[in-house]
Amino acid sequence: MTKHYALSAEQRDRAGKGVARALRRDKKIPGVVYGDSKEPESIVLPLKEVTLEYLKGHMFTNLCDLEVNGKKHLVLARDIQIHPVNDFVLHVDFLRVTPKTTITVHVPVHFLNEETCPGLKAKGSLTIVRHDLELVCLATNIPEGVEIDLTPFNIGDAIKISDVKLPNGVKPAVTNRDFTIATIAAPRLLLEEEDAKNAEKAAVDAEKAETEAAEAAKAEPAKADAAKK
């Protein structure tokens, strides 16, 4: 079940950069509510409350019980504009949702049991390819995160989407390949030793090839003399 938070807003009659700047001077920000086959609605939100919710890191995965002039809306933040310096929220687009709404969301990945992972205990390192997963689910069934148990994985293993148990009704947005989420890389020292062994083997093979070539070159005149006789 998707978690909820609550915000209150007011209807906004005017739009434009000048209006937005005036709102921000009053510690408010503009926003829009759209979707569910209804007309978009321009709103005004309290800057402090919205910024606090944004900094908690859950606005894209938690539903918002949004009250606009006394009317309740169930919404999900889909686009948030942020000030480039102070991280204050400048504008929010909310999507109206229902229990039947299917959406695509990015959900963070959490890795568990690093202390018991055989590959990490052997001094391997966890290389994360994807810090979040793009998932398709009902708006009322957005997972807080995806947990991956590292206990089964050894050095050299790749952790793929097929290794992840997703909640019921949740599936990856990418379905045409078994993509990698993370890998357990070998320790640097082991890699350096392997590189040294490969280099030594290559040198031995090269020397052997040169010796064989030299012996073959010496044998050619003898073969030619034998053929004349």
N, C-alpha and C positions, 0 to 999 in steps of 0.2 A: 504494500500500500504506500503510495506516494505521500511524503510528509507535506504539511501545510504551514504557511505563515500568513499573517494578515497585514493589510495596508488599507488606509483610507485615502480617498482622492475626491477631487471636485471636477465638475465639468468645465471644459475650457472652450470659450466661444471664438477666440482669435488665435491665429497662428503667425509664424514668421520669426526671423532672427531677433527683431526688436522686442517682441513679446517674450521670447525665451530669455533674453538678457534681463528683462525687467523681472521675470519670475525668479531667476537665479539671485538677483539682488535681494529678493524677499525670502531667500532660503527655500525656494520651491523649484521644481523642475517640470518640464512638459513631458507628456507621455501619450500613447495611443493604445486603445483596446480595439482589436479587430477579430474577424473570424466568426465561425458558427453561422454563416449565411446571414449575418447582420451588418448593418452599416458601421464603419469605423467610428469610434468615439474619442475625441480629443479630451485629455484630462490633465489635471494639475496634481502633482504629488509632493509630499514633504521631503526636502533634500536629505535631512539627517536620517530619517527612518529608512529611506530607500538605500542610502549609502551604507548604513550599518548592515542591512540584509545582504547587499552585494558583497561586502567584505567577508561575510560568513562563508561565501563560496557555494551557495546552494540555489541561487535564483533560477538557474537553467534546468534544475532537476527537481525542485520542490514547487508544488502548486501554491498559488497565492489566492487567498480569500479577499478579493478586492471589493471594497465598498465605495461606490460612487454616488454621492448625494443620496445616501440611504439605500441604494439598490445594490444587491450582492451580485458579484461576478466570480466565477471560478476561472482563473487564468494562469498562464505559464509565460514567464519572460522569455522572449525569443531573440531580442536584440537589445543591447545595452551600450550606449555611448559613454565613454569615460574621459574625464579631463586628463590630458597627457602628463600633467605635473603633479596634481594633488590627489588623483584617484577618486575624485568626487564623481558621482553619476550625473550625466548631463541630460539624458533622455532614455526612456524605456518604451519598448514595444511589447505589449502583452497580447497573447493569443487566447481567445475564449475557448474553453475545452469542456467536454462532457465525458461521462464514463465510457462513451463509445469512440472517442477521438483517438486515432492512432497517430503517433508522432515519431520522429527520428531525433534522438538526443545523444549528446556526448556524456558518457559516464566515466568517472575516474576509476583507475585500476589500483587495487591494494594487494601487495604481496605479503603472504603470511608464512610463518615458521622458517624464517631465514636461518635461525640458529640450529635447526635440525635438517636443513637441506644438505644432502651428501656433497653436492658440487661446491657449495659455499664453504662447507667444513673442510674440504680439500683445497682451500685457498683459491677457489675459482671466484669470478666476479659476475654479478648480475648486471647484464647490459639490457636496459629497457628500450625497446623499439617504439612502443606505444604507451603513453602515460594515461590515455583514456580510450574508450571504445565507443564507436558509433553504433547505437542500438535502435531497434524498432520495437515499440511497445505501446500499450494503452497509456494515455495521459495519467490515469489514476493508478498505474502500476510501474512507475519509473523507479528503478533501483537506486539507492543512495550511492552505491559503488559496486564494482565487481571484484570479488576476492579470489585470489589464486594461491593455492597451497603449494609451496615450493618443496615439500617433503619428498616427492618422487624423483626429483630432477638431479642429474649428475653433470659433471663437466662435459661440455660439448653438446648438451641437449638444447633444443629450441622449444620454447613454450608457445604453442599455437592456439588459435581460437578453438580448435577441436578438443583441447585439453581443459577448457573452461566449462563449468556447469553453470549455465545461465538460469535465472528464475523462470518459472512457468510463464508462458506467454511473451517472453522476451527473446529476440533473435538478433543476430548481427546484421547490420545494414549491408555489409559486403558478404555476398553468398557464393561468389564464383571462384573463390580460392580459400585455402586453409592458411591464412596469413599468420605471421609471427608476431608475438607480443613482446617476448623477451628471450634472451639466451643466457646460458651459463658458460662464460668464457674461461679458458684455461688461465692459470696464473702466468704472469709475465715471465718468470724464471723458467717455467716449463716450456713456454713458447720459444724462449731464447735457446734453451738446450736443444729443442727439436730443430730449430733453424740451424744451429751449429752442426748437428748430426747430418742434416740434409746437405749442408755445404761441404762437409767432409766427404760424404758419399759421392757428391758430384765431382769433387776433386779427384777422388780415387778412380771413378769411372772415366774421367777425362784422361788421366794418366795411363790407364789401361788401354784406352782407345788409341792414344799416341804410340804406345809400345807395339800394339798389334799392327798399326799402320806402318811403323818403321820396319818391323819384321817382314811384313808383306812386301815392302819396297825392296828389301835386301833379297828376298826370294825370287823376285821377278827376273833378274839377269840369269840366275841359275836355271830357271824354268826355260828361258829363251835358249840357253846353250844346250840343254837337254833336248829341246825340240829340234835343233839343227842336226844333232847327231842321229 
